[in-house]
Amino acid sequence: MMRPIPPPGPYTFDMAQPALPPPGFDELSPDEKLEYIQALWDRFVEHPEEVPVPDWHRQVIAERLAAHRRGETALLPWSGVREELLARLRTVR
């Protein structure tokens, strides 16, 4: 059985914490907020090597990969995962 993912702890890299949300964000329309978020995401995509990865993320990945290699995890094709997620969404509404 896999251990649950721990909540993010204090960052271990040197980065000033920005004000969240940024000034003026709450005054944006929902569409403008989504555009802003997409623009931020696009900036990360341009240079993924610059995105810091916390040590606990690496640990979770290592544990999951080791469990997979030991045959302790079940794998589902994407189509099965998608169907399951869509079924969950239908029951929530």
N, CA, C and O atoms as a DFTB+ gen file, in Angstrom:
372 C
 N C O
     1  1       0.847      -1.185       0.000
     2  2       0.000       0.000       0.000
     3  2       0.882       1.233       0.000
     4  3       1.860       1.325       0.743
     5  1       0.518       2.167      -0.841
     6  2       1.324       3.372      -0.969
     7  2       0.942       4.378       0.097
     8  3      -0.220       4.489       0.489
     9  1       1.923       5.092       0.546
    10  2       1.680       6.097       1.568
    11  2       1.092       7.334       0.905
    12  3       1.467       7.663      -0.220
    13  1       0.170       8.031       1.584
    14  2      -0.420       9.233       0.980
    15  2       0.634      10.302       0.752
    16  3       1.640      10.366       1.457
    17  1       0.388      11.130      -0.235
    18  2       1.298      12.225      -0.528
    19  2       1.219      13.240       0.607
    20  3       0.130      13.687       0.967
    21  1       2.365      13.604       1.170
    22  2       2.344      14.581       2.266
    23  2       1.993      15.965       1.748
    24  3       2.255      16.282       0.588
    25  1       1.409      16.779       2.593
    26  2       1.139      18.150       2.162
    27  2       2.453      18.879       1.973
    28  3       3.443      18.568       2.635
    29  1       2.466      19.853       1.066
    30  2       3.706      20.588       0.866
    31  2       4.163      21.257       2.150
    32  3       3.373      21.894       2.846
    33  1       5.412      21.110       2.450
    34  2       5.986      21.740       3.626
    35  2       6.701      23.008       3.228
    36  3       6.502      23.520       2.127
    37  1       7.522      23.511       4.105
    38  2       8.277      24.717       3.759
    39  2       9.172      24.431       2.553
    40  3       9.727      23.340       2.418
    41  1       9.296      25.408       1.701
    42  2      10.134      25.230       0.524
    43  2      11.583      25.123       0.947
    44  3      12.021      25.799       1.877
    45  1      12.329      24.263       0.256
    46  2      13.737      24.089       0.586
    47  2      14.633      24.867      -0.365
    48  3      15.857      24.817      -0.248
    49  1      14.030      25.587      -1.307
    50  2      14.829      26.387      -2.213
    51  2      14.660      27.853      -1.844
    52  3      13.689      28.226      -1.185
    53  1      15.601      28.677      -2.267
    54  2      15.600      30.079      -1.901
    55  2      14.721      30.857      -2.878
    56  3      15.144      31.169      -3.991
    57  1      13.513      31.163      -2.459
    58  2      12.606      31.912      -3.309
    59  2      11.681      32.713      -2.423
    60  3      11.054      32.168      -1.515
    61  1      11.593      33.998      -2.679
    62  2      10.685      34.844      -1.916
    63  2       9.256      34.429      -2.238
    64  3       8.926      34.165      -3.395
    65  1       8.428      34.373      -1.238
    66  2       7.036      33.987      -1.438
    67  2       6.239      35.186      -1.925
    68  3       6.139      36.189      -1.218
    69  1       5.665      35.096      -3.137
    70  2       4.877      36.217      -3.648
    71  2       3.547      36.328      -2.923
    72  3       3.064      35.369      -2.321
    73  1       2.967      37.516      -2.994
    74  2       1.637      37.715      -2.430
    75  2       0.648      36.936      -3.289
    76  3       0.660      37.054      -4.514
    77  1      -0.193      36.155      -2.663
    78  2      -1.191      35.384      -3.402
    79  2      -2.572      35.806      -2.975
    80  3      -2.809      35.881      -1.769
    81  1      -3.464      36.077      -3.825
    82  2      -3.222      36.285      -5.248
    83  2      -2.535      37.616      -5.470
    84  3      -2.496      38.458      -4.573
    85  1      -1.985      37.812      -6.682
    86  2      -1.300      39.086      -6.939
    87  2      -2.287      40.245      -6.907
    88  3      -3.481      40.047      -7.131
    89  1      -1.802      41.444      -6.634
    90  2      -2.701      42.604      -6.593
    91  2      -3.515      42.727      -7.882
    92  3      -2.986      42.616      -8.988
    93  1      -4.808      42.958      -7.705
    94  2      -5.704      43.136      -8.846
    95  2      -6.324      41.858      -9.365
    96  3      -7.265      41.909     -10.157
    97  1      -5.820      40.714      -8.940
    98  2      -6.319      39.439      -9.464
    99  2      -7.802      39.239      -9.164
   100  3      -8.560      38.794     -10.025
   101  1      -8.208      39.567      -7.953
   102  2      -9.605      39.352      -7.562
   103  2     -10.580      40.219      -8.353
   104  3     -11.769      39.908      -8.426
   105  1     -10.090      41.288      -8.938
   106  2     -10.966      42.156      -9.717
   107  2     -11.144      41.670     -11.162
   108  3     -11.994      42.189     -11.886
   109  1     -10.363      40.695     -11.579
   110  2     -10.465      40.172     -12.936
   111  2     -11.731      39.327     -13.095
   112  3     -12.234      38.755     -12.128
   113  1     -12.229      39.260     -14.312
   114  2     -13.368      38.379     -14.603
   115  2     -12.859      36.939     -14.573
   116  3     -11.651      36.719     -14.661
   117  1     -13.750      35.958     -14.451
   118  2     -13.305      34.561     -14.489
   119  2     -12.482      34.238     -15.743
   120  3     -11.472      33.540     -15.654
   121  1     -12.904      34.740     -16.906
   122  2     -12.139      34.491     -18.130
   123  2     -10.749      35.109     -18.058
   124  3      -9.774      34.494     -18.490
   125  1     -10.650      36.321     -17.517
   126  2      -9.354      36.979     -17.392
   127  2      -8.451      36.237     -16.405
   128  3      -7.241      36.146     -16.612
   129  1      -9.043      35.709     -15.336
   130  2      -8.261      34.926     -14.371
   131  2      -7.681      33.685     -15.039
   132  3      -6.511      33.355     -14.843
   133  1      -8.499      33.004     -15.824
   134  2      -8.009      31.819     -16.524
   135  2      -6.914      32.172     -17.525
   136  3      -5.933      31.439     -17.655
   137  1      -7.071      33.277     -18.224
   138  2      -6.031      33.718     -19.165
   139  2      -4.727      34.011     -18.425
   140  3      -3.645      33.671     -18.905
   141  1      -4.833      34.638     -17.262
   142  2      -3.653      34.961     -16.453
   143  2      -2.947      33.669     -16.021
   144  3      -1.728      33.542     -16.139
   145  1      -3.729      32.725     -15.524
   146  2      -3.164      31.453     -15.064
   147  2      -2.516      30.708     -16.230
   148  3      -1.438      30.134     -16.079
   149  1      -3.174      30.717     -17.394
   150  2      -2.606      30.061     -18.568
   151  2      -1.290      30.708     -18.972
   152  3      -0.343      30.015     -19.342
   153  1      -1.226      32.042     -18.902
   154  2       0.009      32.744     -19.246
   155  2       1.138      32.365     -18.283
   156  3       2.281      32.193     -18.707
   157  1       0.823      32.236     -16.994
   158  2       1.838      31.798     -16.029
   159  2       2.319      30.391     -16.359
   160  3       3.519      30.118     -16.364
   161  1       1.371      29.506     -16.633
   162  2       1.723      28.122     -16.954
   163  2       2.615      28.070     -18.194
   164  3       3.595      27.326     -18.235
   165  1       2.263      28.867     -19.201
   166  2       3.055      28.899     -20.434
   167  2       4.496      29.316     -20.165
   168  3       5.416      28.836     -20.827
   169  1       4.694      30.197     -19.209
   170  2       6.054      30.615     -18.866
   171  2       6.844      29.460     -18.257
   172  3       8.036      29.318     -18.527
   173  1       6.195      28.640     -17.444
   174  2       6.867      27.467     -16.883
   175  2       7.220      26.472     -17.980
   176  3       8.306      25.892     -17.970
   177  1       6.324      26.276     -18.906
   178  2       6.521      25.308     -19.978
   179  2       7.718      25.678     -20.845
   180  3       8.397      24.799     -21.376
   181  1       7.976      26.971     -20.989
   182  2       9.110      27.409     -21.808
   183  2      10.444      26.936     -21.244
   184  3      11.370      26.658     -22.007
   185  1      10.559      26.840     -19.913
   186  2      11.820      26.455     -19.268
   187  2      11.550      25.502     -18.097
   188  3      11.745      25.876     -16.941
   189  1      11.104      24.272     -18.388
   190  2      10.767      23.353     -17.291
   191  2      11.946      23.015     -16.389
   192  3      11.757      22.674     -15.221
   193  1      13.157      23.106     -16.921
   194  2      14.341      22.792     -16.115
   195  2      14.547      23.807     -14.993
   196  3      15.302      23.547     -14.057
   197  1      13.890      24.950     -15.079
   198  2      14.030      25.979     -14.054
   199  2      13.001      25.846     -12.927
   200  3      13.069      26.572     -11.935
   201  1      12.059      24.927     -13.078
   202  2      11.025      24.745     -12.059
   203  2      11.594      23.882     -10.940
   204  3      11.976      22.736     -11.181
   205  1      11.658      24.409      -9.724
   206  2      12.208      23.630      -8.618
   207  2      11.285      22.475      -8.244
   208  3      10.062      22.613      -8.232
   209  1      11.897      21.334      -7.941
   210  2      11.140      20.152      -7.529
   211  2      11.513      19.842      -6.082
   212  3      12.671      19.542      -5.792
   213  1      10.532      19.914      -5.162
   214  2      10.839      19.625      -3.754
   215  2      11.315      18.180      -3.575
   216  3      10.911      17.288      -4.321
   217  1      12.162      17.967      -2.597
   218  2      12.692      16.631      -2.320
   219  2      11.583      15.613      -2.065
   220  3      11.705      14.454      -2.460
   221  1      10.487      16.044      -1.399
   222  2       9.438      15.076      -1.099
   223  2       8.752      14.611      -2.375
   224  3       8.237      13.493      -2.398
   225  1       8.717      15.416      -3.446
   226  2       8.178      14.965      -4.737
   227  2       9.058      13.849      -5.292
   228  3       8.560      12.825      -5.760
   229  1      10.369      14.059      -5.235
   230  2      11.301      13.048      -5.737
   231  2      11.172      11.749      -4.943
   232  3      11.258      10.659      -5.509
   233  1      10.967      11.869      -3.644
   234  2      10.823      10.686      -2.798
   235  2       9.560       9.912      -3.159
   236  3       9.596       8.685      -3.256
   237  1       8.453      10.606      -3.358
   238  2       7.196       9.955      -3.727
   239  2       7.359       9.238      -5.063
   240  3       6.909       8.103      -5.217
   241  1       7.999       9.894      -6.027
   242  2       8.209       9.279      -7.336
   243  2       9.072       8.023      -7.207
   244  3       8.768       6.993      -7.809
   245  1      10.141       8.110      -6.428
   246  2      11.027       6.958      -6.239
   247  2      10.276       5.796      -5.592
   248  3      10.447       4.647      -6.001
   249  1       9.445       6.082      -4.587
   250  2       8.678       5.032      -3.915
   251  2       7.676       4.381      -4.869
   252  3       7.520       3.160      -4.877
   253  1       7.001       5.201      -5.669
   254  2       6.009       4.663      -6.603
   255  2       6.668       3.840      -7.699
   256  3       6.142       2.798      -8.092
   257  1       7.805       4.290      -8.194
   258  2       8.517       3.541      -9.221
   259  2       9.010       2.207      -8.659
   260  3       8.929       1.177      -9.328
   261  1       9.520       2.234      -7.435
   262  2       9.982       0.989      -6.807
   263  2       8.815       0.017      -6.610
   264  3       8.963      -1.181      -6.852
   265  1       7.661       0.522      -6.176
   266  2       6.485      -0.335      -5.999
   267  2       6.049      -0.916      -7.343
   268  3       5.672      -2.085      -7.418
   269  1       6.096      -0.118      -8.388
   270  2       5.737      -0.601      -9.728
   271  2       6.689      -1.710     -10.161
   272  3       6.254      -2.741     -10.672
   273  1       7.977      -1.501      -9.958
   274  2       8.977      -2.510     -10.361
   275  2       8.841      -3.803      -9.576
   276  3       9.195      -4.871     -10.074
   277  1       8.326      -3.718      -8.341
   278  2       8.087      -4.924      -7.535
   279  2       6.749      -5.577      -7.886
   280  3       6.415      -6.636      -7.353
   281  1       5.989      -4.950      -8.776
   282  2       4.696      -5.505      -9.180
   283  2       3.590      -5.259      -8.170
   284  3       2.606      -5.999      -8.143
   285  1       3.728      -4.242      -7.346
   286  2       2.758      -3.968      -6.282
   287  2       1.675      -2.970      -6.693
   288  3       0.807      -2.636      -5.886
   289  1       1.718      -2.500      -7.911
   290  2       0.729      -1.511      -8.342
   291  2      -0.019      -2.030      -9.558
   292  3       0.516      -2.788     -10.367
   293  1      -1.255      -1.609      -9.663
   294  2      -2.061      -1.959     -10.831
   295  2      -1.990      -0.810     -11.826
   296  3      -2.059       0.362     -11.456
   297  1      -1.852      -1.168     -13.075
   298  2      -1.794      -0.147     -14.112
   299  2      -3.080      -0.176     -14.913
   300  3      -3.620      -1.241     -15.211
   301  1      -3.558       0.999     -15.254
   302  2      -4.749       1.129     -16.082
   303  2      -4.391       1.886     -17.342
   304  3      -3.595       2.824     -17.290
   305  1      -4.958       1.503     -18.470
   306  2      -4.737       2.313     -19.666
   307  2      -5.440       3.652     -19.511
   308  3      -6.384       3.775     -18.731
   309  1      -4.985       4.649     -20.250
   310  2      -5.567       5.984     -20.150
   311  2      -7.069       5.939     -20.371
   312  3      -7.806       6.650     -19.688
   313  1      -7.541       5.131     -21.299
   314  2      -8.980       5.078     -21.571
   315  2      -9.753       4.670     -20.313
   316  3     -10.833       5.203     -20.054
   317  1      -9.214       3.735     -19.533
   318  2      -9.871       3.318     -18.296
   319  2      -9.861       4.406     -17.241
   320  3     -10.854       4.614     -16.545
   321  1      -8.742       5.096     -17.124
   322  2      -8.640       6.199     -16.163
   323  2      -9.635       7.288     -16.537
   324  3     -10.343       7.818     -15.681
   325  1      -9.680       7.614     -17.819
   326  2     -10.586       8.668     -18.296
   327  2     -12.042       8.298     -18.009
   328  3     -12.814       9.129     -17.529
   329  1     -12.413       7.061     -18.301
   330  2     -13.787       6.621     -18.042
   331  2     -14.132       6.723     -16.563
   332  3     -15.229       7.153     -16.205
   333  1     -13.197       6.329     -15.707
   334  2     -13.431       6.405     -14.261
   335  2     -13.612       7.846     -13.800
   336  3     -14.503       8.142     -13.003
   337  1     -12.770       8.734     -14.300
   338  2     -12.887      10.141     -13.920
   339  2     -14.200      10.748     -14.406
   340  3     -14.852      11.489     -13.671
   341  1     -14.584      10.440     -15.628
   342  2     -15.847      10.955     -16.155
   343  2     -17.031      10.424     -15.354
   344  3     -17.992      11.154     -15.112
   345  1     -16.969       9.168     -14.944
   346  2     -18.047       8.596     -14.127
   347  2     -18.134       9.320     -12.787
   348  3     -19.232       9.592     -12.303
   349  1     -16.994       9.634     -12.186
   350  2     -16.990      10.373     -10.920
   351  2     -17.600      11.755     -11.102
   352  3     -18.380      12.212     -10.268
   353  1     -17.243      12.412     -12.191
   354  2     -17.802      13.740     -12.450
   355  2     -19.313      13.685     -12.614
   356  3     -20.016      14.576     -12.137
   357  1     -19.818      12.670     -13.270
   358  2     -21.260      12.547     -13.466
   359  2     -21.990      12.348     -12.144
   360  3     -23.119      12.816     -11.994
   361  1     -21.381      11.672     -11.192
   362  2     -22.056      11.439      -9.909
   363  2     -22.005      12.666      -8.998
   364  3     -22.846      12.813      -8.111
   365  1     -21.030      13.542      -9.210
   366  2     -20.887      14.739      -8.389
   367  2     -21.945      15.774      -8.748
   368  3     -22.418      16.503      -7.876
   369  1     -22.315      15.843     -10.002
   370  2     -23.252      16.874     -10.472
   371  2     -24.629      16.599     -10.049
   372  3     -25.536      17.370     -10.362
